[in-house]
């Protein structure tokens, strides 16, 4: 797949190349759709070509939230209804008043299982959902407390989809989003695509900071270093992501596989026409994307202390994570990936580096998203003067 670089968006390609020049062996993909047209699809470095596939970690949550949005549009899910309307067992442990919106905006406080979970449960979300349903919240409910459910959010979304459709979330995504658009984004990768998969690379420097596995942050990721199995070893994030079994299952929290062009295309098609993908209009109506992208909670996250904002499964932009306008909806990932739609700018955006970029003042994906918005504003201003 050749690079696409339109004249108005060439500074984005130049910025990505400048970022690659800062770091040895840096590799990344960047893609942008504007007003339904692919205006940029470019890669740097040797590890990721433009059409390579790799794990996108929690960007998968945003893709899963698009499935939830479709079911809201169908009238099958009411974000304001109690979760027990669809999943009665979830009311155990004092959680019966929690609404779907509260649960899917990381307010439920069912972060994980102390000590980890057996391997047969970790990758079996139907069984994991039973465990989560039986648990009480770890904080007082109804107080707008937010805490990132790094792994369990996918389990919660998957069980909700099962309850209202009788299908797996991955099936609905394939049937109603990926297949009609024909994009390279998979929640459950076909083994036939393995030759195009590129491993997520390990971070250059592991943190030596103490991380309590029984803290909220520890529960959210199951252990200090990734996924703890009650009956086996601990796997780091990149090791689990690179496991073929995980790619094939496609856990809704972190198992998605994609390239940047596919991510940007899906988000562009979610709110508007993308003729090259066969989309004659957005697969979400304006009423729907407006509803599901409305911010539901904002504050300092109980698991990591960061300023966070969430909508119905989507991560919203904040002053800390300034990736888009107040209308933007999407998600980032543990490998510093970022994908979102921004109807205010008519923008679909996808960025995937080959490894987590570590601590930076502003993440590369966010910097590139800001430049994209600046270029669009400049383009609009130029059009008005001509």
Beta strands, then each sheet from edge to edge (+ up, - down):
strand 1: 4-5
strand 2: 28-34
strand 3: 37-44
strand 4: 54-55
strand 5: 185-186
strand 6: 226-228
strand 7: 234-236
strand 8: 257-258
strand 9: 297-300
strand 10: 307-310
strand 11: 329-332
strand 12: 338-342
strand 13: 347-353
sheet 1: 1+ 3- 2+ 13- 12+ 11-
sheet 2: 4+ 8- 5+
sheet 3: 6+ 7-
sheet 4: 9+ 10-
end
